Structures are given as structure tokens and as C-alpha cells.
């Protein structure tokens, strides 16, 4: 079929002799890329240096459309970190980011998913920012690699991760199911 059937604007332009072309091609799965601004990458590098081989965790807050790293907690123990939730965080937080030193497996753990689900439930700004970000920073080949996921878990999803002491590769079936249902978006990896 030729012409602009069902597309009034293009038909209007064509009737006035104005050439217009509408072309939309796509294939594959939709992708969402969240790039970290240079100041965030610099902050990640600085925090990792300050932590001196220890794990750290911080909130990801959105202020005037910019995502910033705030409320950093450096752990005293290996594989133990706590996110500090304050009054008002439910309005500004959009997730968290944390660092795994070389001694820890360079993957998200089941507890990381529990935290992401918990933060998602607590957030009040989901109308504007429907996905909760979960970030992992790991050392790789002398650089820092940042992995970001967006999570919008369905009700009860947290039960798939609770009371388990496993890492992401052990949860591949659940992760795949979440990706297929758009509960989980794997975003572009960033090297710092």
C-alpha cells in the first residue's frame, strides 16, 4: 500500500508538496543504556581508593534529573556492607551502587537482589523512575568495571532471592525469567 494511510501529518505535508519520509526499523531486544557522567566515574575511582581494599556501598539519588552517588558507607569487614536509609531517601533514591574488592566474587549476590527489591518497595518516586538501579563496581585488568541493572520486580519476587547464599550465575534461570518479563534490564557496562 502506498501513501500515508492513517498518518495525517505526513498526508498533510505531502498534499502541500512537502516531501516527508517515515521509516522505522528495529530488530532484537530493546536496550536501555545509562551512561555514568565523568564526575560519577571519578567519584567511583576516588571511593574505591579511599576504601583501601574494603567493600563500599552508596545510594544513587536523582536530583534535578542527574544521578549522583551519595551517603557512602565503607565496610569494616569483607563481604559486609549496609546501606544507610534516611528520612527523605524514599523521594530521591533511585537505587544503590557498591564495590566488590578482588577477594569477592565479581557478580551480584542474592542479597544484592534482596536489597534492590527492598529499595524498590521503599521508593516513592517510581512514577517518574520506574526501575530501581543496582550497581556493582569490580576491579578488572587494572581498571574498575561498573555493571548497572534496572529492576522493577513483580510482587513477591524477593522470595526468589531471600535466604540464599548464592551469586548471580547460580540464579541464571530467575535472572532470565526477569529479563524476559522486563523486570530486569541489563544496562551497558562502563569502565572507569
Backbone as JSON, one array per atom type, in Angstrom:
{
  "sequence": "XXXXXXXXXXXXXXXXXXXXXXXXXXXXXXXXXXXXXXXXXXXXXXXXXXXXXXXXXXXXXXXXXXXXXXXXXXXXXXXXXXXXXXXXXXXXXXXXXXXXXXXXXXXXXXXXXXXXXXXXXXXXXXXXXXXXXXXXXXXXXXXXXXXXXXXXXXXXXXXXXXXXXXXXXXXXXXXXXXXXXXXXXXXXXXXX",
  "N": [[0.84, -1.17, 0.0], [0.61, 2.17, -0.9], [1.26, 5.62, -0.05], [-0.04, 7.7, 2.63], [-1.72, 6.42, 4.51], [-3.66, 6.61, 7.36], [-1.88, 8.3, 8.62], [-1.97, 11.28, 9.37], [-0.43, 13.71, 9.57], [1.8, 13.32, 7.85], [0.4, 12.97, 5.46], [-0.8, 15.49, 5.22], [1.47, 17.13, 4.88], [2.47, 16.05, 2.47], [0.38, 16.7, 0.73], [0.8, 19.37, 0.39], [2.98, 19.41, -1.12], [5.31, 18.98, 0.19], [7.97, 16.97, 0.77], [8.04, 14.09, 2.7], [9.23, 11.6, 4.88], [8.85, 8.59, 6.52], [10.37, 6.3, 8.44], [10.95, 3.37, 10.13], [12.89, 1.1, 11.61], [13.63, -1.83, 13.32], [15.16, -4.33, 15.32], [15.71, -7.25, 17.3], [16.16, -7.29, 20.94], [14.83, -4.69, 23.06], [16.99, -2.12, 24.26], [18.43, -0.47, 27.04], [20.45, 2.12, 27.87], [22.39, 3.45, 30.35], [24.45, 5.92, 30.91], [27.22, 6.73, 32.9], [28.01, 9.89, 34.16], [31.11, 11.74, 33.82], [31.91, 12.81, 36.3], [30.74, 11.01, 38.08], [32.07, 8.63, 37.47], [34.63, 9.42, 38.22], [34.18, 9.79, 40.93], [33.6, 7.16, 41.75], [36.08, 5.93, 41.33], [37.61, 7.4, 43.17], [36.3, 6.78, 45.62], [36.79, 4.05, 45.75], [39.54, 4.05, 46.02], [39.74, 5.36, 48.51], [38.49, 3.46, 50.13], [40.38, 1.5, 50.32], [40.77, -1.28, 49.62], [38.56, -2.36, 50.87], [35.05, -3.2, 50.99], [32.55, -1.02, 49.68], [29.47, 0.86, 49.79], [26.83, 2.78, 48.37], [24.21, 5.23, 48.04], [22.22, 5.81, 45.12], [21.09, 8.71, 43.97], [18.59, 10.83, 42.59], [18.69, 14.05, 41.48], [17.33, 16.89, 40.27], [17.23, 15.65, 37.77], [19.75, 14.55, 37.46], [21.81, 11.78, 38.24], [23.34, 11.07, 41.22], [26.03, 9.99, 43.38], [25.7, 9.17, 46.69], [25.8, 9.33, 50.31], [27.81, 7.44, 51.31], [29.03, 4.37, 52.54], [31.68, 2.81, 54.0], [32.84, -0.41, 54.46], [33.78, -2.22, 57.41], [34.37, -4.85, 57.46], [35.01, -7.69, 55.36], [32.83, -8.49, 52.73], [30.57, -7.5, 53.99], [28.28, -5.06, 54.14], [26.33, -2.09, 54.6], [23.5, -0.31, 53.63], [22.64, 2.98, 54.29], [19.66, 4.14, 55.14], [17.79, 7.03, 55.09], [15.37, 9.41, 56.38], [13.47, 10.85, 53.85], [14.93, 9.79, 51.81], [13.34, 8.07, 50.38], [12.11, 9.65, 48.53], [14.08, 10.6, 46.85], [15.98, 8.65, 46.23], [17.12, 6.35, 43.76], [18.26, 3.95, 43.64], [21.14, 1.85, 44.27], [24.72, 1.53, 44.58], [27.64, -0.48, 44.68], [30.89, -1.69, 45.76], [32.88, -4.48, 45.0], [35.68, -5.84, 46.33], [38.75, -7.47, 45.12], [38.77, -9.96, 46.48], [36.19, -10.82, 46.64], [33.53, -12.46, 44.87], [33.09, -11.48, 41.52], [30.33, -10.7, 40.93], [26.81, -9.95, 41.16], [25.19, -10.7, 44.22], [22.76, -12.92, 45.79], [21.8, -11.5, 47.94], [22.23, -8.9, 47.12], [20.22, -8.63, 45.23], [18.01, -8.9, 46.9], [18.3, -6.55, 48.38], [17.95, -4.65, 46.32], [15.27, -5.15, 45.6], [14.04, -4.47, 48.02], [14.74, -1.74, 48.29], [13.42, -0.83, 46.03], [10.74, -1.27, 46.77], [10.53, 0.61, 48.84], [10.89, 3.07, 47.66], [9.4, 6.16, 46.63], [9.29, 7.5, 44.27], [8.71, 6.13, 41.96], [6.93, 6.52, 39.88], [7.98, 8.45, 38.17], [10.52, 7.36, 37.81], [10.67, 4.36, 37.04], [12.27, 2.04, 37.26], [14.51, 0.57, 39.58], [17.85, 1.21, 40.21], [20.63, -0.94, 40.35], [23.92, -1.22, 41.16], [27.19, -2.47, 40.48], [30.56, -2.42, 41.2], [33.61, -3.55, 40.07], [37.02, -4.71, 40.2], [38.96, -5.0, 37.25], [41.35, -6.11, 35.12], [43.18, -4.06, 35.9], [41.56, -1.85, 35.81], [38.44, -0.28, 36.8], [35.37, -1.78, 36.6], [32.03, -1.05, 35.96], [28.89, -2.3, 36.53], [25.55, -2.03, 35.68], [22.2, -2.57, 36.56], [18.72, -2.36, 35.93], [15.89, -2.69, 37.89], [12.61, -3.8, 38.26], [10.78, -5.31, 40.11], [8.25, -7.86, 40.18], [5.42, -8.33, 42.37], [6.26, -10.19, 45.22], [8.61, -11.23, 44.18], [11.0, -10.99, 45.57], [11.15, -13.19, 47.23], [12.36, -15.16, 45.73], [15.01, -14.72, 46.1], [15.62, -14.45, 48.77], [17.09, -15.73, 51.8], [19.11, -17.18, 50.59], [22.42, -18.05, 49.75], [23.98, -17.32, 47.4], [25.38, -16.53, 44.12], [24.95, -14.43, 41.21], [25.35, -16.03, 38.85], [24.47, -18.48, 39.74], [21.82, -18.05, 39.79], [20.74, -18.0, 37.29], [18.43, -18.93, 35.88], [16.28, -17.6, 37.13], [17.08, -14.95, 36.7], [17.01, -14.84, 33.9], [14.27, -15.25, 33.46], [13.32, -12.91, 34.66], [14.46, -10.98, 32.96], [13.12, -11.6, 30.56], [10.5, -10.92, 31.25], [10.72, -8.23, 31.55], [11.29, -7.29, 34.06], [13.84, -6.95, 34.78], [16.51, -5.11, 33.59], [19.44, -5.26, 31.84], [22.05, -3.12, 31.75], [24.33, -1.05, 29.87], [27.78, -1.75, 30.3], [30.33, -0.02, 32.07], [33.61, 1.2, 31.97], [35.9, 2.41, 34.32]],
  "CA": [[0.0, 0.0, 0.0], [1.37, 3.41, -0.98], [0.58, 6.78, 0.51], [0.08, 7.98, 4.06], [-2.96, 5.97, 5.13], [-3.64, 6.63, 8.82], [-0.84, 9.19, 9.13], [-2.49, 12.58, 8.93], [0.61, 14.74, 9.43], [2.55, 13.07, 6.63], [-0.52, 13.22, 4.35], [-0.95, 16.95, 5.12], [2.69, 17.66, 4.28], [2.55, 15.6, 1.07], [-0.61, 17.42, -0.07], [1.34, 20.7, 0.13], [4.17, 19.26, -1.93], [6.48, 18.83, 1.05], [8.33, 15.56, 0.87], [8.27, 13.59, 4.06], [9.52, 10.18, 4.87], [8.79, 8.0, 7.84], [10.95, 4.98, 8.35], [11.28, 2.86, 11.45], [13.35, -0.27, 11.54], [14.18, -2.31, 14.57], [15.26, -5.77, 15.47], [16.31, -7.64, 18.57], [15.55, -6.86, 22.2], [15.06, -3.28, 23.38], [18.12, -1.9, 25.15], [18.45, 0.79, 27.76], [21.82, 2.42, 28.29], [22.53, 4.55, 31.29], [25.86, 6.26, 30.99], [27.6, 7.49, 34.08], [28.79, 11.08, 33.82], [32.51, 11.67, 34.22], [32.08, 13.06, 37.73], [30.39, 9.77, 38.79], [33.18, 7.69, 37.28], [35.72, 9.92, 39.06], [33.8, 9.52, 42.33], [33.75, 5.72, 41.96], [37.52, 5.68, 41.45], [38.05, 8.01, 44.43], [35.74, 5.99, 46.72], [37.5, 2.77, 45.79], [40.85, 4.34, 46.59], [39.53, 5.64, 49.93], [38.1, 2.23, 50.82], [41.62, 0.79, 50.55], [40.57, -2.73, 49.57], [37.34, -2.78, 51.56], [33.81, -3.03, 50.26], [31.77, 0.18, 49.97], [28.13, 0.91, 49.22], [26.31, 4.15, 48.38], [22.91, 5.45, 47.4], [22.12, 6.54, 43.87], [19.99, 9.66, 44.13], [18.33, 11.67, 41.42], [18.43, 15.44, 41.86], [17.17, 17.69, 39.06], [17.49, 14.83, 36.59], [21.1, 13.96, 37.48], [22.03, 10.72, 39.21], [24.57, 11.3, 41.98], [26.39, 8.98, 44.37], [25.58, 9.87, 47.98], [25.69, 8.55, 51.54], [28.73, 6.32, 51.16], [29.39, 3.6, 53.73], [32.81, 1.9, 53.77], [32.7, -1.53, 55.38], [34.91, -2.62, 58.25], [34.58, -6.28, 57.25], [34.87, -8.16, 53.99], [31.53, -9.06, 52.39], [29.54, -6.98, 54.89], [28.07, -3.62, 53.96], [24.98, -1.69, 54.94], [23.01, 0.93, 53.05], [22.07, 3.81, 55.33], [18.42, 4.73, 54.63], [17.38, 8.16, 55.92], [14.09, 10.04, 56.05], [13.59, 11.64, 52.64], [15.55, 8.99, 50.75], [12.29, 7.44, 49.56], [11.71, 10.59, 47.49], [15.2, 10.94, 45.95], [16.8, 7.49, 45.86], [16.71, 5.53, 42.6], [18.98, 2.69, 43.71], [22.38, 1.82, 45.03], [25.91, 1.04, 43.89], [28.61, -0.95, 45.66], [32.17, -2.17, 45.25], [33.39, -5.77, 45.45], [37.13, -5.95, 46.18], [39.15, -8.69, 44.41], [38.51, -11.17, 47.26], [34.78, -11.21, 46.48], [33.14, -12.89, 43.53], [32.7, -10.28, 40.76], [28.95, -10.82, 40.48], [25.78, -9.62, 42.14], [24.79, -11.83, 45.08], [21.32, -12.98, 46.06], [21.48, -10.42, 48.88], [22.16, -7.66, 46.33], [18.88, -8.59, 44.64], [17.08, -8.62, 48.01], [18.42, -5.12, 48.66], [17.33, -3.91, 45.22], [13.81, -5.31, 45.74], [13.66, -3.7, 49.21], [14.83, -0.32, 47.94], [12.33, -0.57, 45.07], [9.48, -1.16, 47.54], [10.55, 1.79, 49.7], [10.93, 4.29, 46.86], [8.13, 6.82, 46.32], [9.41, 8.22, 43.0], [8.67, 5.13, 40.88], [6.13, 7.01, 38.76], [8.92, 9.11, 37.25], [11.69, 6.49, 37.61], [10.07, 3.06, 37.38], [13.26, 1.0, 37.57], [15.49, 0.83, 40.61], [19.18, 0.86, 39.73], [21.56, -1.65, 41.22], [25.23, -1.12, 40.52], [28.3, -3.23, 41.03], [31.88, -1.99, 40.71], [34.58, -4.62, 40.3], [38.3, -4.5, 39.53], [39.16, -5.87, 36.09], [42.52, -5.75, 34.3], [43.76, -2.78, 36.31], [40.54, -0.8, 35.76], [37.21, -0.56, 37.53], [34.24, -2.03, 35.7], [30.76, -0.79, 36.61], [27.76, -3.02, 35.94], [24.29, -1.45, 36.16], [20.94, -3.22, 36.21], [17.48, -1.73, 36.35], [15.0, -3.74, 38.38], [11.22, -3.45, 38.59], [10.32, -6.66, 40.43], [6.83, -8.09, 40.42], [5.13, -8.64, 43.77], [6.71, -11.49, 45.69], [9.86, -11.66, 43.54], [12.08, -11.03, 46.55], [11.21, -14.54, 47.81], [13.27, -15.98, 44.93], [16.39, -14.41, 46.47], [15.78, -14.47, 50.22], [17.63, -16.91, 52.48], [20.02, -17.9, 49.71], [23.78, -17.52, 49.79], [24.46, -17.66, 46.06], [25.68, -15.38, 43.26], [24.13, -14.26, 40.01], [25.44, -17.16, 37.92], [23.65, -19.56, 40.3], [20.42, -17.64, 39.67], [20.56, -17.7, 35.87], [17.04, -19.17, 35.45], [15.46, -16.5, 37.65], [17.52, -13.74, 36.0], [16.48, -14.93, 32.53], [12.83, -15.03, 33.57], [13.11, -11.48, 34.94], [14.76, -10.25, 31.73], [12.05, -11.85, 29.6], [9.29, -10.22, 31.68], [11.1, -6.82, 31.68], [11.51, -6.94, 35.47], [15.26, -6.68, 34.91], [17.18, -4.6, 32.4], [20.89, -5.2, 31.97], [22.47, -1.9, 31.06], [25.69, -1.0, 29.34], [28.85, -1.75, 31.29], [31.18, 1.16, 31.95], [34.92, 1.07, 32.58], [36.37, 3.63, 34.97]],
  "C": [[0.89, 1.24, 0.0], [0.58, 4.53, -0.33], [0.77, 6.86, 2.01], [-1.2, 7.61, 4.8], [-2.79, 5.93, 6.66], [-2.57, 7.53, 9.43], [-1.12, 10.6, 8.63], [-1.41, 13.62, 8.68], [1.4, 14.55, 8.14], [1.68, 13.33, 5.4], [-0.67, 14.73, 4.11], [0.28, 17.56, 4.45], [2.79, 17.29, 2.8], [1.57, 16.36, 0.19], [-0.15, 18.84, -0.39], [2.63, 20.64, -0.69], [5.45, 19.13, -1.13], [6.77, 17.34, 1.18], [8.57, 15.2, 2.33], [8.46, 12.08, 3.98], [9.5, 9.69, 6.3], [9.32, 6.59, 7.72], [11.36, 4.54, 9.74], [11.67, 1.4, 11.3], [13.91, -0.65, 12.89], [14.28, -3.82, 14.53], [15.9, -6.07, 16.81], [15.55, -7.11, 19.77], [15.79, -5.38, 22.43], [16.2, -3.16, 24.38], [17.97, -0.54, 25.82], [19.87, 1.01, 28.23], [21.8, 3.62, 29.22], [24.02, 4.81, 31.41], [26.12, 7.04, 32.26], [28.38, 8.72, 33.65], [30.2, 10.96, 34.37], [32.69, 11.89, 35.72], [31.69, 11.84, 38.55], [31.49, 8.75, 38.66], [34.37, 8.11, 38.15], [35.43, 9.62, 40.54], [33.97, 8.04, 42.67], [35.23, 5.38, 42.17], [38.04, 6.21, 42.79], [37.56, 7.2, 45.63], [36.48, 4.66, 46.87], [38.89, 2.95, 46.37], [40.75, 4.6, 48.09], [39.24, 4.37, 50.73], [39.3, 1.32, 51.08], [41.42, -0.73, 50.65], [39.35, -3.25, 50.27], [36.13, -2.53, 50.66], [33.19, -1.69, 50.64], [30.43, 0.1, 49.27], [27.63, 2.35, 49.33], [24.95, 4.19, 47.71], [23.11, 6.11, 46.04], [20.88, 7.42, 44.0], [19.81, 10.43, 42.84], [17.94, 13.06, 41.93], [18.45, 16.27, 40.58], [17.59, 16.93, 37.81], [18.87, 14.21, 36.53], [21.18, 12.88, 38.56], [23.37, 10.98, 39.88], [24.78, 10.15, 42.96], [26.46, 9.7, 45.71], [25.57, 8.84, 49.11], [26.52, 7.27, 51.49], [29.03, 5.68, 52.5], [30.53, 2.66, 53.34], [32.76, 0.85, 54.86], [33.96, -1.76, 56.19], [35.3, -4.08, 58.02], [34.41, -6.61, 55.77], [33.49, -8.81, 53.82], [30.43, -8.67, 53.38], [29.43, -5.49, 54.64], [26.6, -3.31, 54.2], [24.65, -0.36, 54.26], [22.32, 1.72, 54.16], [20.87, 4.56, 54.78], [17.98, 5.82, 55.6], [16.0, 8.65, 55.5], [14.3, 10.96, 54.86], [14.21, 10.87, 51.49], [14.51, 8.36, 49.83], [11.85, 8.35, 48.41], [12.82, 10.84, 46.46], [16.0, 9.73, 45.48], [16.22, 6.78, 44.64], [17.48, 4.22, 42.58], [20.22, 2.78, 44.55], [23.5, 1.31, 44.13], [26.89, 0.59, 44.96], [29.83, -1.56, 44.97], [32.5, -3.52, 45.86], [34.9, -5.78, 45.25], [37.49, -7.3, 45.54], [38.85, -9.99, 45.15], [37.09, -11.68, 47.1], [34.5, -11.6, 45.04], [32.63, -11.67, 42.76], [31.32, -10.39, 40.11], [28.03, -10.28, 41.56], [25.47, -10.88, 42.95], [23.28, -11.84, 45.23], [20.92, -11.85, 47.0], [21.45, -9.06, 48.19], [20.78, -7.52, 45.69], [17.81, -8.33, 45.71], [17.1, -7.13, 48.33], [17.74, -4.3, 47.57], [15.81, -3.98, 45.3], [13.29, -4.48, 46.92], [13.67, -2.21, 48.92], [13.7, 0.05, 46.98], [11.01, -0.39, 45.81], [9.41, 0.13, 48.35], [10.48, 3.1, 48.91], [9.53, 4.83, 46.58], [8.16, 7.54, 44.98], [9.36, 7.28, 41.79], [7.83, 5.57, 39.69], [7.02, 7.66, 37.71], [10.12, 8.23, 36.9], [11.28, 5.07, 37.98], [11.05, 1.96, 37.73], [14.21, 1.47, 38.66], [16.84, 0.35, 40.1], [19.94, 0.08, 40.79], [22.89, -1.7, 40.49], [26.28, -1.92, 41.25], [29.59, -2.75, 40.37], [32.86, -3.11, 41.07], [35.9, -4.27, 39.62], [38.45, -5.49, 38.38], [40.3, -5.33, 35.25], [43.08, -4.38, 34.62], [42.79, -1.6, 36.25], [39.39, -1.17, 36.69], [36.08, -0.7, 36.52], [32.96, -1.83, 36.5], [29.65, -1.48, 35.83], [26.49, -2.43, 36.54], [23.12, -2.27, 35.66], [19.81, -2.31, 36.65], [16.52, -2.83, 36.74], [13.64, -3.14, 38.73], [10.52, -4.77, 38.91], [8.81, -6.74, 40.62], [6.65, -8.44, 41.89], [5.59, -10.06, 44.11], [8.03, -11.97, 45.11], [11.0, -11.8, 44.54], [12.23, -12.42, 47.17], [12.14, -15.46, 47.03], [14.73, -15.78, 45.33], [16.65, -14.52, 47.97], [16.33, -15.81, 50.71], [18.47, -17.8, 51.57], [21.38, -17.24, 49.82], [24.46, -17.93, 48.48], [24.75, -16.37, 45.29], [24.85, -15.47, 41.99], [24.18, -15.47, 39.07], [24.66, -18.37, 38.42], [22.15, -19.29, 40.13], [20.02, -17.41, 38.22], [19.12, -17.92, 35.38], [16.12, -18.04, 35.89], [15.79, -15.2, 36.92], [16.95, -13.71, 34.59], [14.98, -14.67, 32.52], [12.52, -13.55, 33.81], [13.42, -10.63, 33.71], [13.62, -10.38, 30.72], [10.77, -11.08, 29.95], [9.52, -8.72, 31.88], [11.14, -6.35, 33.13], [12.96, -6.52, 35.68], [15.81, -6.23, 33.57], [18.67, -4.59, 32.68], [21.37, -4.05, 31.12], [23.93, -2.01, 30.63], [26.72, -0.97, 30.46], [29.79, -0.59, 31.01], [32.51, 0.86, 32.63], [35.36, 2.43, 33.12], [37.88, 3.65, 34.92]]
}
